[in-house]
Amino acid sequence: MTAARLEEERRLMYVGITRARTTLAISTLRRRKRGRETVAGVPSRFIAEMRLHEGGAKDDPKERLRKLREELAAKARAAANV
């Protein structure tokens, strides 16, 4: 693979990443179909460059929303009691 093609592939991946508005899910596959055969899936060479393993654990958006709803409900109850 030429250096120019590699850079173009990298650029296209990062363009896709930067177009994600609120959520970006990075996944790989263990195996895939190639014709009638099942072959091992190969992760993108650029995933390692993202250093995803260095990031801390993210909050679960559903859990964060549940807590926010509880807080708002408590505020609404407090306002109704005043």
mmCIF file of the N, C-alpha and C atoms, coordinates in Angstrom:
data_MODEL
# 
_entry.id   MODEL 
# 
loop_
_atom_site.group_PDB 
_atom_site.id 
_atom_site.type_symbol 
_atom_site.label_atom_id 
_atom_site.label_alt_id 
_atom_site.label_comp_id 
_atom_site.label_asym_id 
_atom_site.label_entity_id 
_atom_site.label_seq_id 
_atom_site.pdbx_PDB_ins_code 
_atom_site.Cartn_x 
_atom_site.Cartn_y 
_atom_site.Cartn_z 
_atom_site.occupancy 
_atom_site.B_iso_or_equiv 
_atom_site.pdbx_formal_charge 
_atom_site.auth_seq_id 
_atom_site.auth_comp_id 
_atom_site.auth_asym_id 
_atom_site.auth_atom_id 
_atom_site.pdbx_PDB_model_num 
ATOM 1   N N  . MET A 1 1  ? 0.855   -1.179  0.000  1.00 0.00 ? 1  MET A N  1 
ATOM 2   C CA . MET A 1 1  ? 0.000   0.000   0.000  1.00 0.00 ? 1  MET A CA 1 
ATOM 3   C C  . MET A 1 1  ? 0.897   1.238   0.000  1.00 0.00 ? 1  MET A C  1 
ATOM 4   N N  . THR A 1 2  ? 0.575   2.181   -0.837 1.00 0.00 ? 2  THR A N  1 
ATOM 5   C CA . THR A 1 2  ? 1.390   3.389   -0.933 1.00 0.00 ? 2  THR A CA 1 
ATOM 6   C C  . THR A 1 2  ? 1.092   4.322   0.229  1.00 0.00 ? 2  THR A C  1 
ATOM 7   N N  . ALA A 1 3  ? 2.038   5.208   0.501  1.00 0.00 ? 3  ALA A N  1 
ATOM 8   C CA . ALA A 1 3  ? 1.866   6.168   1.594  1.00 0.00 ? 3  ALA A CA 1 
ATOM 9   C C  . ALA A 1 3  ? 0.682   7.096   1.324  1.00 0.00 ? 3  ALA A C  1 
ATOM 10  N N  . ALA A 1 4  ? 0.490   7.481   0.065  1.00 0.00 ? 4  ALA A N  1 
ATOM 11  C CA . ALA A 1 4  ? -0.623  8.373   -0.283 1.00 0.00 ? 4  ALA A CA 1 
ATOM 12  C C  . ALA A 1 4  ? -1.962  7.688   -0.030 1.00 0.00 ? 4  ALA A C  1 
ATOM 13  N N  . ARG A 1 5  ? -2.049  6.406   -0.385 1.00 0.00 ? 5  ARG A N  1 
ATOM 14  C CA . ARG A 1 5  ? -3.308  5.675   -0.163 1.00 0.00 ? 5  ARG A CA 1 
ATOM 15  C C  . ARG A 1 5  ? -3.578  5.494   1.333  1.00 0.00 ? 5  ARG A C  1 
ATOM 16  N N  . LEU A 1 6  ? -2.534  5.236   2.088  1.00 0.00 ? 6  LEU A N  1 
ATOM 17  C CA . LEU A 1 6  ? -2.669  5.093   3.529  1.00 0.00 ? 6  LEU A CA 1 
ATOM 18  C C  . LEU A 1 6  ? -3.160  6.403   4.157  1.00 0.00 ? 6  LEU A C  1 
ATOM 19  N N  . GLU A 1 7  ? -2.591  7.507   3.757  1.00 0.00 ? 7  GLU A N  1 
ATOM 20  C CA . GLU A 1 7  ? -3.022  8.811   4.279  1.00 0.00 ? 7  GLU A CA 1 
ATOM 21  C C  . GLU A 1 7  ? -4.460  9.126   3.878  1.00 0.00 ? 7  GLU A C  1 
ATOM 22  N N  . GLU A 1 8  ? -4.863  8.761   2.679  1.00 0.00 ? 8  GLU A N  1 
ATOM 23  C CA . GLU A 1 8  ? -6.239  8.978   2.236  1.00 0.00 ? 8  GLU A CA 1 
ATOM 24  C C  . GLU A 1 8  ? -7.208  8.133   3.069  1.00 0.00 ? 8  GLU A C  1 
ATOM 25  N N  . GLU A 1 9  ? -6.817  6.907   3.362  1.00 0.00 ? 9  GLU A N  1 
ATOM 26  C CA . GLU A 1 9  ? -7.642  6.031   4.195  1.00 0.00 ? 9  GLU A CA 1 
ATOM 27  C C  . GLU A 1 9  ? -7.786  6.605   5.600  1.00 0.00 ? 9  GLU A C  1 
ATOM 28  N N  . ARG A 1 10 ? -6.690  7.108   6.148  1.00 0.00 ? 10 ARG A N  1 
ATOM 29  C CA . ARG A 1 10 ? -6.708  7.739   7.473  1.00 0.00 ? 10 ARG A CA 1 
ATOM 30  C C  . ARG A 1 10 ? -7.594  8.980   7.461  1.00 0.00 ? 10 ARG A C  1 
ATOM 31  N N  . ARG A 1 11 ? -7.466  9.786   6.440  1.00 0.00 ? 11 ARG A N  1 
ATOM 32  C CA . ARG A 1 11 ? -8.266  11.011  6.337  1.00 0.00 ? 11 ARG A CA 1 
ATOM 33  C C  . ARG A 1 11 ? -9.753  10.683  6.290  1.00 0.00 ? 11 ARG A C  1 
ATOM 34  N N  . LEU A 1 12 ? -10.124 9.668   5.505  1.00 0.00 ? 12 LEU A N  1 
ATOM 35  C CA . LEU A 1 12 ? -11.535 9.290   5.403  1.00 0.00 ? 12 LEU A CA 1 
ATOM 36  C C  . LEU A 1 12 ? -12.080 8.787   6.733  1.00 0.00 ? 12 LEU A C  1 
ATOM 37  N N  . MET A 1 13 ? -11.272 8.056   7.476  1.00 0.00 ? 13 MET A N  1 
ATOM 38  C CA . MET A 1 13 ? -11.733 7.585   8.781  1.00 0.00 ? 13 MET A CA 1 
ATOM 39  C C  . MET A 1 13 ? -11.970 8.762   9.714  1.00 0.00 ? 13 MET A C  1 
ATOM 40  N N  . TYR A 1 14 ? -11.057 9.692   9.770  1.00 0.00 ? 14 TYR A N  1 
ATOM 41  C CA . TYR A 1 14 ? -11.212 10.826  10.668 1.00 0.00 ? 14 TYR A CA 1 
ATOM 42  C C  . TYR A 1 14 ? -12.323 11.771  10.222 1.00 0.00 ? 14 TYR A C  1 
ATOM 43  N N  . VAL A 1 15 ? -12.572 11.867  8.941  1.00 0.00 ? 15 VAL A N  1 
ATOM 44  C CA . VAL A 1 15 ? -13.722 12.642  8.476  1.00 0.00 ? 15 VAL A CA 1 
ATOM 45  C C  . VAL A 1 15 ? -15.002 12.017  9.018  1.00 0.00 ? 15 VAL A C  1 
ATOM 46  N N  . GLY A 1 16 ? -15.103 10.701  8.934  1.00 0.00 ? 16 GLY A N  1 
ATOM 47  C CA . GLY A 1 16 ? -16.271 10.010  9.475  1.00 0.00 ? 16 GLY A CA 1 
ATOM 48  C C  . GLY A 1 16 ? -16.415 10.225  10.968 1.00 0.00 ? 16 GLY A C  1 
ATOM 49  N N  . ILE A 1 17 ? -15.317 10.181  11.697 1.00 0.00 ? 17 ILE A N  1 
ATOM 50  C CA . ILE A 1 17 ? -15.346 10.381  13.141 1.00 0.00 ? 17 ILE A CA 1 
ATOM 51  C C  . ILE A 1 17 ? -15.806 11.788  13.483 1.00 0.00 ? 17 ILE A C  1 
ATOM 52  N N  . THR A 1 18 ? -15.287 12.770  12.798 1.00 0.00 ? 18 THR A N  1 
ATOM 53  C CA . THR A 1 18 ? -15.633 14.149  13.125 1.00 0.00 ? 18 THR A CA 1 
ATOM 54  C C  . THR A 1 18 ? -17.052 14.510  12.724 1.00 0.00 ? 18 THR A C  1 
ATOM 55  N N  . ARG A 1 19 ? -17.677 13.726  11.884 1.00 0.00 ? 19 ARG A N  1 
ATOM 56  C CA . ARG A 1 19 ? -19.075 13.990  11.512 1.00 0.00 ? 19 ARG A CA 1 
ATOM 57  C C  . ARG A 1 19 ? -20.073 13.430  12.510 1.00 0.00 ? 19 ARG A C  1 
ATOM 58  N N  . ALA A 1 20 ? -19.601 12.609  13.446 1.00 0.00 ? 20 ALA A N  1 
ATOM 59  C CA . ALA A 1 20 ? -20.497 12.086  14.481 1.00 0.00 ? 20 ALA A CA 1 
ATOM 60  C C  . ALA A 1 20 ? -20.960 13.270  15.328 1.00 0.00 ? 20 ALA A C  1 
ATOM 61  N N  . ARG A 1 21 ? -22.243 13.404  15.514 1.00 0.00 ? 21 ARG A N  1 
ATOM 62  C CA . ARG A 1 21 ? -22.788 14.560  16.218 1.00 0.00 ? 21 ARG A CA 1 
ATOM 63  C C  . ARG A 1 21 ? -22.777 14.396  17.733 1.00 0.00 ? 21 ARG A C  1 
ATOM 64  N N  . THR A 1 22 ? -23.335 13.320  18.239 1.00 0.00 ? 22 THR A N  1 
ATOM 65  C CA . THR A 1 22 ? -23.419 13.172  19.688 1.00 0.00 ? 22 THR A CA 1 
ATOM 66  C C  . THR A 1 22 ? -22.759 11.898  20.190 1.00 0.00 ? 22 THR A C  1 
ATOM 67  N N  . THR A 1 23 ? -22.798 10.847  19.420 1.00 0.00 ? 23 THR A N  1 
ATOM 68  C CA . THR A 1 23 ? -22.270 9.571   19.867 1.00 0.00 ? 23 THR A CA 1 
ATOM 69  C C  . THR A 1 23 ? -21.462 8.924   18.755 1.00 0.00 ? 23 THR A C  1 
ATOM 70  N N  . LEU A 1 24 ? -20.391 8.290   19.143 1.00 0.00 ? 24 LEU A N  1 
ATOM 71  C CA . LEU A 1 24 ? -19.573 7.548   18.195 1.00 0.00 ? 24 LEU A CA 1 
ATOM 72  C C  . LEU A 1 24 ? -19.275 6.188   18.802 1.00 0.00 ? 24 LEU A C  1 
ATOM 73  N N  . ALA A 1 25 ? -19.653 5.151   18.123 1.00 0.00 ? 25 ALA A N  1 
ATOM 74  C CA . ALA A 1 25 ? -19.374 3.789   18.579 1.00 0.00 ? 25 ALA A CA 1 
ATOM 75  C C  . ALA A 1 25 ? -18.290 3.198   17.681 1.00 0.00 ? 25 ALA A C  1 
ATOM 76  N N  . ILE A 1 26 ? -17.239 2.719   18.302 1.00 0.00 ? 26 ILE A N  1 
ATOM 77  C CA . ILE A 1 26 ? -16.150 2.073   17.572 1.00 0.00 ? 26 ILE A CA 1 
ATOM 78  C C  . ILE A 1 26 ? -16.273 0.584   17.843 1.00 0.00 ? 26 ILE A C  1 
ATOM 79  N N  . SER A 1 27 ? -16.359 -0.203  16.809 1.00 0.00 ? 27 SER A N  1 
ATOM 80  C CA . SER A 1 27 ? -16.477 -1.645  17.001 1.00 0.00 ? 27 SER A CA 1 
ATOM 81  C C  . SER A 1 27 ? -15.642 -2.370  15.952 1.00 0.00 ? 27 SER A C  1 
ATOM 82  N N  . THR A 1 28 ? -15.355 -3.610  16.243 1.00 0.00 ? 28 THR A N  1 
ATOM 83  C CA . THR A 1 28 ? -14.670 -4.467  15.281 1.00 0.00 ? 28 THR A CA 1 
ATOM 84  C C  . THR A 1 28 ? -15.440 -5.777  15.210 1.00 0.00 ? 28 THR A C  1 
ATOM 85  N N  . LEU A 1 29 ? -15.148 -6.565  14.216 1.00 0.00 ? 29 LEU A N  1 
ATOM 86  C CA . LEU A 1 29 ? -15.823 -7.854  14.109 1.00 0.00 ? 29 LEU A CA 1 
ATOM 87  C C  . LEU A 1 29 ? -14.804 -8.972  14.223 1.00 0.00 ? 29 LEU A C  1 
ATOM 88  N N  . ARG A 1 30 ? -15.273 -10.080 14.750 1.00 0.00 ? 30 ARG A N  1 
ATOM 89  C CA . ARG A 1 30 ? -14.371 -11.228 14.917 1.00 0.00 ? 30 ARG A CA 1 
ATOM 90  C C  . ARG A 1 30 ? -14.179 -11.972 13.607 1.00 0.00 ? 30 ARG A C  1 
ATOM 91  N N  . ARG A 1 31 ? -15.274 -12.117 12.869 1.00 0.00 ? 31 ARG A N  1 
ATOM 92  C CA . ARG A 1 31 ? -15.187 -12.803 11.575 1.00 0.00 ? 31 ARG A CA 1 
ATOM 93  C C  . ARG A 1 31 ? -16.220 -12.200 10.636 1.00 0.00 ? 31 ARG A C  1 
ATOM 94  N N  . ARG A 1 32 ? -15.983 -12.397 9.360  1.00 0.00 ? 32 ARG A N  1 
ATOM 95  C CA . ARG A 1 32 ? -16.892 -11.878 8.344  1.00 0.00 ? 32 ARG A CA 1 
ATOM 96  C C  . ARG A 1 32 ? -16.948 -12.847 7.178  1.00 0.00 ? 32 ARG A C  1 
ATOM 97  N N  . LYS A 1 33 ? -17.930 -12.667 6.351  1.00 0.00 ? 33 LYS A N  1 
ATOM 98  C CA . LYS A 1 33 ? -18.088 -13.529 5.178  1.00 0.00 ? 33 LYS A CA 1 
ATOM 99  C C  . LYS A 1 33 ? -17.342 -12.919 4.001  1.00 0.00 ? 33 LYS A C  1 
ATOM 100 N N  . ARG A 1 34 ? -16.608 -13.747 3.301  1.00 0.00 ? 34 ARG A N  1 
ATOM 101 C CA . ARG A 1 34 ? -15.975 -13.350 2.044  1.00 0.00 ? 34 ARG A CA 1 
ATOM 102 C C  . ARG A 1 34 ? -16.376 -14.436 1.060  1.00 0.00 ? 34 ARG A C  1 
ATOM 103 N N  . GLY A 1 35 ? -17.384 -14.111 0.261  1.00 0.00 ? 35 GLY A N  1 
ATOM 104 C CA . GLY A 1 35 ? -17.948 -15.125 -0.610 1.00 0.00 ? 35 GLY A CA 1 
ATOM 105 C C  . GLY A 1 35 ? -18.648 -16.166 0.237  1.00 0.00 ? 35 GLY A C  1 
ATOM 106 N N  . ARG A 1 36 ? -18.263 -17.406 0.085  1.00 0.00 ? 36 ARG A N  1 
ATOM 107 C CA . ARG A 1 36 ? -18.854 -18.490 0.886  1.00 0.00 ? 36 ARG A CA 1 
ATOM 108 C C  . ARG A 1 36 ? -18.025 -18.809 2.121  1.00 0.00 ? 36 ARG A C  1 
ATOM 109 N N  . GLU A 1 37 ? -16.887 -18.173 2.262  1.00 0.00 ? 37 GLU A N  1 
ATOM 110 C CA . GLU A 1 37 ? -15.990 -18.456 3.382  1.00 0.00 ? 37 GLU A CA 1 
ATOM 111 C C  . GLU A 1 37 ? -16.214 -17.483 4.524  1.00 0.00 ? 37 GLU A C  1 
ATOM 112 N N  . THR A 1 38 ? -15.906 -17.932 5.726  1.00 0.00 ? 38 THR A N  1 
ATOM 113 C CA . THR A 1 38 ? -15.868 -17.052 6.893  1.00 0.00 ? 38 THR A CA 1 
ATOM 114 C C  . THR A 1 38 ? -14.399 -16.821 7.213  1.00 0.00 ? 38 THR A C  1 
ATOM 115 N N  . VAL A 1 39 ? -14.011 -15.561 7.240  1.00 0.00 ? 39 VAL A N  1 
ATOM 116 C CA . VAL A 1 39 ? -12.609 -15.218 7.503  1.00 0.00 ? 39 VAL A CA 1 
ATOM 117 C C  . VAL A 1 39 ? -12.537 -14.333 8.742  1.00 0.00 ? 39 VAL A C  1 
ATOM 118 N N  . ALA A 1 40 ? -11.370 -14.304 9.360  1.00 0.00 ? 40 ALA A N  1 
ATOM 119 C CA . ALA A 1 40 ? -11.160 -13.474 10.543 1.00 0.00 ? 40 ALA A CA 1 
ATOM 120 C C  . ALA A 1 40 ? -11.294 -12.004 10.164 1.00 0.00 ? 40 ALA A C  1 
ATOM 121 N N  . GLY A 1 41 ? -11.953 -11.255 11.025 1.00 0.00 ? 41 GLY A N  1 
ATOM 122 C CA . GLY A 1 41 ? -12.069 -9.815  10.814 1.00 0.00 ? 41 GLY A CA 1 
ATOM 123 C C  . GLY A 1 41 ? -10.799 -9.123  11.265 1.00 0.00 ? 41 GLY A C  1 
ATOM 124 N N  . VAL A 1 42 ? -10.361 -8.137  10.543 1.00 0.00 ? 42 VAL A N  1 
ATOM 125 C CA . VAL A 1 42 ? -9.141  -7.411  10.881 1.00 0.00 ? 42 VAL A CA 1 
ATOM 126 C C  . VAL A 1 42 ? -9.540  -5.992  11.258 1.00 0.00 ? 42 VAL A C  1 
ATOM 127 N N  . PRO A 1 43 ? -9.258  -5.565  12.509 1.00 0.00 ? 43 PRO A N  1 
ATOM 128 C CA . PRO A 1 43 ? -9.609  -4.195  12.905 1.00 0.00 ? 43 PRO A CA 1 
ATOM 129 C C  . PRO A 1 43 ? -8.843  -3.174  12.077 1.00 0.00 ? 43 PRO A C  1 
ATOM 130 N N  . SER A 1 44 ? -9.431  -2.022  11.925 1.00 0.00 ? 44 SER A N  1 
ATOM 131 C CA . SER A 1 44 ? -8.765  -0.935  11.209 1.00 0.00 ? 44 SER A CA 1 
ATOM 132 C C  . SER A 1 44 ? -7.434  -0.620  11.881 1.00 0.00 ? 44 SER A C  1 
ATOM 133 N N  . ARG A 1 45 ? -6.444  -0.366  11.097 1.00 0.00 ? 45 ARG A N  1 
ATOM 134 C CA . ARG A 1 45 ? -5.119  -0.041  11.641 1.00 0.00 ? 45 ARG A CA 1 
ATOM 135 C C  . ARG A 1 45 ? -5.127  1.279   12.405 1.00 0.00 ? 45 ARG A C  1 
ATOM 136 N N  . PHE A 1 46 ? -6.170  2.082   12.208 1.00 0.00 ? 46 PHE A N  1 
ATOM 137 C CA . PHE A 1 46 ? -6.216  3.399   12.829 1.00 0.00 ? 46 PHE A CA 1 
ATOM 138 C C  . PHE A 1 46 ? -6.849  3.391   14.212 1.00 0.00 ? 46 PHE A C  1 
ATOM 139 N N  . ILE A 1 47 ? -7.484  2.288   14.593 1.00 0.00 ? 47 ILE A N  1 
ATOM 140 C CA . ILE A 1 47 ? -8.104  2.222   15.920 1.00 0.00 ? 47 ILE A CA 1 
ATOM 141 C C  . ILE A 1 47 ? -7.035  2.354   17.004 1.00 0.00 ? 47 ILE A C  1 
ATOM 142 N N  . ALA A 1 48 ? -5.884  1.746   16.813 1.00 0.00 ? 48 ALA A N  1 
ATOM 143 C CA . ALA A 1 48 ? -4.800  1.852   17.794 1.00 0.00 ? 48 ALA A CA 1 
ATOM 144 C C  . ALA A 1 48 ? -4.332  3.297   17.942 1.00 0.00 ? 48 ALA A C  1 
ATOM 145 N N  . GLU A 1 49 ? -4.375  4.069   16.865 1.00 0.00 ? 49 GLU A N  1 
ATOM 146 C CA . GLU A 1 49 ? -3.960  5.472   16.921 1.00 0.00 ? 49 GLU A CA 1 
ATOM 147 C C  . GLU A 1 49 ? -4.901  6.310   17.785 1.00 0.00 ? 49 GLU A C  1 
ATOM 148 N N  . MET A 1 50 ? -6.134  5.863   17.953 1.00 0.00 ? 50 MET A N  1 
ATOM 149 C CA . MET A 1 50 ? -7.107  6.632   18.728 1.00 0.00 ? 50 MET A CA 1 
ATOM 150 C C  . MET A 1 50 ? -6.860  6.538   20.227 1.00 0.00 ? 50 MET A C  1 
ATOM 151 N N  . ARG A 1 51 ? -6.105  5.537   20.652 1.00 0.00 ? 51 ARG A N  1 
ATOM 152 C CA . ARG A 1 51 ? -5.772  5.333   22.068 1.00 0.00 ? 51 ARG A CA 1 
ATOM 153 C C  . ARG A 1 51 ? -7.036  5.266   22.927 1.00 0.00 ? 51 ARG A C  1 
ATOM 154 N N  . LEU A 1 52 ? -7.994  4.482   22.494 1.00 0.00 ? 52 LEU A N  1 
ATOM 155 C CA . LEU A 1 52 ? -9.257  4.361   23.210 1.00 0.00 ? 52 LEU A CA 1 
ATOM 156 C C  . LEU A 1 52 ? -9.073  3.745   24.590 1.00 0.00 ? 52 LEU A C  1 
ATOM 157 N N  . HIS A 1 53 ? -8.067  2.900   24.743 1.00 0.00 ? 53 HIS A N  1 
ATOM 158 C CA . HIS A 1 53 ? -7.831  2.245   26.029 1.00 0.00 ? 53 HIS A CA 1 
ATOM 159 C C  . HIS A 1 53 ? -7.344  3.221   27.088 1.00 0.00 ? 53 HIS A C  1 
ATOM 160 N N  . GLU A 1 54 ? -6.829  4.398   26.687 1.00 0.00 ? 54 GLU A N  1 
ATOM 161 C CA . GLU A 1 54 ? -6.314  5.378   27.641 1.00 0.00 ? 54 GLU A CA 1 
ATOM 162 C C  . GLU A 1 54 ? -7.429  6.187   28.288 1.00 0.00 ? 54 GLU A C  1 
ATOM 163 N N  . GLY A 1 55 ? -8.569  6.264   27.647 1.00 0.00 ? 55 GLY A N  1 
ATOM 164 C CA . GLY A 1 55 ? -9.681  7.037   28.193 1.00 0.00 ? 55 GLY A CA 1 
ATOM 165 C C  . GLY A 1 55 ? -10.275 6.341   29.406 1.00 0.00 ? 55 GLY A C  1 
ATOM 166 N N  . GLY A 1 56 ? -10.801 7.142   30.298 1.00 0.00 ? 56 GLY A N  1 
ATOM 167 C CA . GLY A 1 56 ? -11.463 6.575   31.470 1.00 0.00 ? 56 GLY A CA 1 
ATOM 168 C C  . GLY A 1 56 ? -12.837 6.044   31.091 1.00 0.00 ? 56 GLY A C  1 
ATOM 169 N N  . ALA A 1 57 ? -13.447 5.398   32.040 1.00 0.00 ? 57 ALA A N  1 
ATOM 170 C CA . ALA A 1 57 ? -14.790 4.860   31.808 1.00 0.00 ? 57 ALA A CA 1 
ATOM 171 C C  . ALA A 1 57 ? -15.766 6.020   31.638 1.00 0.00 ? 57 ALA A C  1 
ATOM 172 N N  . LYS A 1 58 ? -16.627 5.893   30.693 1.00 0.00 ? 58 LYS A N  1 
ATOM 173 C CA . LYS A 1 58 ? -17.626 6.918   30.420 1.00 0.00 ? 58 LYS A CA 1 
ATOM 174 C C  . LYS A 1 58 ? -18.900 6.602   31.191 1.00 0.00 ? 58 LYS A C  1 
ATOM 175 N N  . ASP A 1 59 ? -19.636 7.662   31.509 1.00 0.00 ? 59 ASP A N  1 
ATOM 176 C CA . ASP A 1 59 ? -20.929 7.477   32.153 1.00 0.00 ? 59 ASP A CA 1 
ATOM 177 C C  . ASP A 1 59 ? -21.904 6.871   31.166 1.00 0.00 ? 59 ASP A C  1 
ATOM 178 N N  . ASP A 1 60 ? -22.742 6.001   31.673 1.00 0.00 ? 60 ASP A N  1 
ATOM 179 C CA . ASP A 1 60 ? -23.798 5.422   30.858 1.00 0.00 ? 60 ASP A CA 1 
ATOM 180 C C  . ASP A 1 60 ? -24.840 6.507   30.632 1.00 0.00 ? 60 ASP A C  1 
ATOM 181 N N  . PRO A 1 61 ? -25.152 6.867   29.384 1.00 0.00 ? 61 PRO A N  1 
ATOM 182 C CA . PRO A 1 61 ? -26.122 7.944   29.132 1.00 0.00 ? 61 PRO A CA 1 
ATOM 183 C C  . PRO A 1 61 ? -27.494 7.653   29.729 1.00 0.00 ? 61 PRO A C  1 
ATOM 184 N N  . LYS A 1 62 ? -27.911 6.401   29.741 1.00 0.00 ? 62 LYS A N  1 
ATOM 185 C CA . LYS A 1 62 ? -29.216 6.063   30.323 1.00 0.00 ? 62 LYS A CA 1 
ATOM 186 C C  . LYS A 1 62 ? -29.210 6.290   31.828 1.00 0.00 ? 62 LYS A C  1 
ATOM 187 N N  . GLU A 1 63 ? -28.122 5.928   32.467 1.00 0.00 ? 63 GLU A N  1 
ATOM 188 C CA . GLU A 1 63 ? -28.008 6.142   33.910 1.00 0.00 ? 63 GLU A CA 1 
ATOM 189 C C  . GLU A 1 63 ? -27.968 7.632   34.228 1.00 0.00 ? 63 GLU A C  1 
ATOM 190 N N  . ARG A 1 64 ? -27.241 8.392   33.434 1.00 0.00 ? 64 ARG A N  1 
ATOM 191 C CA . ARG A 1 64 ? -27.165 9.843   33.630 1.00 0.00 ? 64 ARG A CA 1 
ATOM 192 C C  . ARG A 1 64 ? -28.541 10.484  33.461 1.00 0.00 ? 64 ARG A C  1 
ATOM 193 N N  . LEU A 1 65 ? -29.306 10.030  32.471 1.00 0.00 ? 65 LEU A N  1 
ATOM 194 C CA . LEU A 1 65 ? -30.653 10.541  32.239 1.00 0.00 ? 65 LEU A CA 1 
ATOM 195 C C  . LEU A 1 65 ? -31.575 10.179  33.403 1.00 0.00 ? 65 LEU A C  1 
ATOM 196 N N  . ARG A 1 66 ? -31.457 8.955   33.924 1.00 0.00 ? 66 ARG A N  1 
ATOM 197 C CA . ARG A 1 66 ? -32.268 8.538   35.061 1.00 0.00 ? 66 ARG A CA 1 
ATOM 198 C C  . ARG A 1 66 ? -32.004 9.424   36.275 1.00 0.00 ? 66 ARG A C  1 
ATOM 199 N N  . LYS A 1 67 ? -30.721 9.710   36.556 1.00 0.00 ? 67 LYS A N  1 
ATOM 200 C CA . LYS A 1 67 ? -30.370 10.570  37.684 1.00 0.00 ? 67 LYS A CA 1 
ATOM 201 C C  . LYS A 1 67 ? -30.900 11.981  37.487 1.00 0.00 ? 67 LYS A C  1 
ATOM 202 N N  . LEU A 1 68 ? -30.801 12.498  36.276 1.00 0.00 ? 68 LEU A N  1 
ATOM 203 C CA . LEU A 1 68 ? -31.300 13.835  35.983 1.00 0.00 ? 68 LEU A CA 1 
ATOM 204 C C  . LEU A 1 68 ? -32.812 13.914  36.191 1.00 0.00 ? 68 LEU A C  1 
ATOM 205 N N  . ARG A 1 69 ? -33.531 12.883  35.742 1.00 0.00 ? 69 ARG A N  1 
ATOM 206 C CA . ARG A 1 69 ? -34.981 12.849  35.942 1.00 0.00 ? 69 ARG A CA 1 
ATOM 207 C C  . ARG A 1 69 ? -35.328 12.817  37.425 1.00 0.00 ? 69 ARG A C  1 
ATOM 208 N N  . GLU A 1 70 ? -34.571 12.034  38.207 1.00 0.00 ? 70 GLU A N  1 
ATOM 209 C CA . GLU A 1 70 ? -34.810 11.980  39.648 1.00 0.00 ? 70 GLU A CA 1 
ATOM 210 C C  . GLU A 1 70 ? -34.585 13.344  40.290 1.00 0.00 ? 70 GLU A C  1 
ATOM 211 N N  . GLU A 1 71 ? -33.515 14.031  39.890 1.00 0.00 ? 71 GLU A N  1 
ATOM 212 C CA . GLU A 1 71 ? -33.233 15.359  40.430 1.00 0.00 ? 71 GLU A CA 1 
ATOM 213 C C  . GLU A 1 71 ? -34.346 16.342  40.082 1.00 0.00 ? 71 GLU A C  1 
ATOM 214 N N  . LEU A 1 72 ? -34.801 16.318  38.849 1.00 0.00 ? 72 LEU A N  1 
ATOM 215 C CA . LEU A 1 72 ? -35.868 17.221  38.421 1.00 0.00 ? 72 LEU A CA 1 
ATOM 216 C C  . LEU A 1 72 ? -37.179 16.919  39.134 1.00 0.00 ? 72 LEU A C  1 
ATOM 217 N N  . ALA A 1 73 ? -37.463 15.638  39.339 1.00 0.00 ? 73 ALA A N  1 
ATOM 218 C CA . ALA A 1 73 ? -38.681 15.262  40.054 1.00 0.00 ? 73 ALA A CA 1 
ATOM 219 C C  . ALA A 1 73 ? -38.602 15.734  41.508 1.00 0.00 ? 73 ALA A C  1 
ATOM 220 N N  . ALA A 1 74 ? -37.432 15.615  42.136 1.00 0.00 ? 74 ALA A N  1 
ATOM 221 C CA . ALA A 1 74 ? -37.256 16.082  43.514 1.00 0.00 ? 74 ALA A CA 1 
ATOM 222 C C  . ALA A 1 74 ? -37.433 17.593  43.591 1.00 0.00 ? 74 ALA A C  1 
ATOM 223 N N  . LYS A 1 75 ? -36.903 18.320  42.617 1.00 0.00 ? 75 LYS A N  1 
ATOM 224 C CA . LYS A 1 75 ? -37.065 19.779  42.596 1.00 0.00 ? 75 LYS A CA 1 
ATOM 225 C C  . LYS A 1 75 ? -38.530 20.160  42.403 1.00 0.00 ? 75 LYS A C  1 
ATOM 226 N N  . ALA A 1 76 ? -39.201 19.423  41.556 1.00 0.00 ? 76 ALA A N  1 
ATOM 227 C CA . ALA A 1 76 ? -40.634 19.694  41.316 1.00 0.00 ? 76 ALA A CA 1 
ATOM 228 C C  . ALA A 1 76 ? -41.452 19.437  42.578 1.00 0.00 ? 76 ALA A C  1 
ATOM 229 N N  . ARG A 1 77 ? -41.131 18.359  43.310 1.00 0.00 ? 77 ARG A N  1 
ATOM 230 C CA . ARG A 1 77 ? -41.835 18.070  44.570 1.00 0.00 ? 77 ARG A CA 1 
ATOM 231 C C  . ARG A 1 77 ? -41.564 19.153  45.603 1.00 0.00 ? 77 ARG A C  1 
ATOM 232 N N  . ALA A 1 78 ? -40.301 19.594  45.677 1.00 0.00 ? 78 ALA A N  1 
ATOM 233 C CA . ALA A 1 78 ? -39.944 20.637  46.632 1.00 0.00 ? 78 ALA A CA 1 
ATOM 234 C C  . ALA A 1 78 ? -40.651 21.950  46.299 1.00 0.00 ? 78 ALA A C  1 
ATOM 235 N N  . ALA A 1 79 ? -40.749 22.271  45.016 1.00 0.00 ? 79 ALA A N  1 
ATOM 236 C CA . ALA A 1 79 ? -41.426 23.501  44.602 1.00 0.00 ? 79 ALA A CA 1 
ATOM 237 C C  . ALA A 1 79 ? -42.927 23.413  44.886 1.00 0.00 ? 79 ALA A C  1 
ATOM 238 N N  . ALA A 1 80 ? -43.502 22.233  44.770 1.00 0.00 ? 80 ALA A N  1 
ATOM 239 C CA . ALA A 1 80 ? -44.941 22.051  45.011 1.00 0.00 ? 80 ALA A CA 1 
ATOM 240 C C  . ALA A 1 80 ? -45.250 22.157  46.502 1.00 0.00 ? 80 ALA A C  1 
ATOM 241 N N  . ASN A 1 81 ? -44.290 21.828  47.359 1.00 0.00 ? 81 ASN A N  1 
ATOM 242 C CA . ASN A 1 81 ? -44.495 21.884  48.802 1.00 0.00 ? 81 ASN A CA 1 
ATOM 243 C C  . ASN A 1 81 ? -44.298 23.280  49.363 1.00 0.00 ? 81 ASN A C  1 
ATOM 244 N N  . VAL A 1 82 ? -43.766 24.194  48.587 1.00 0.00 ? 82 VAL A N  1 
ATOM 245 C CA . VAL A 1 82 ? -43.492 25.569  49.078 1.00 0.00 ? 82 VAL A CA 1 
ATOM 246 C C  . VAL A 1 82 ? -44.714 26.407  49.047 1.00 0.00 ? 82 VAL A C  1 
# 
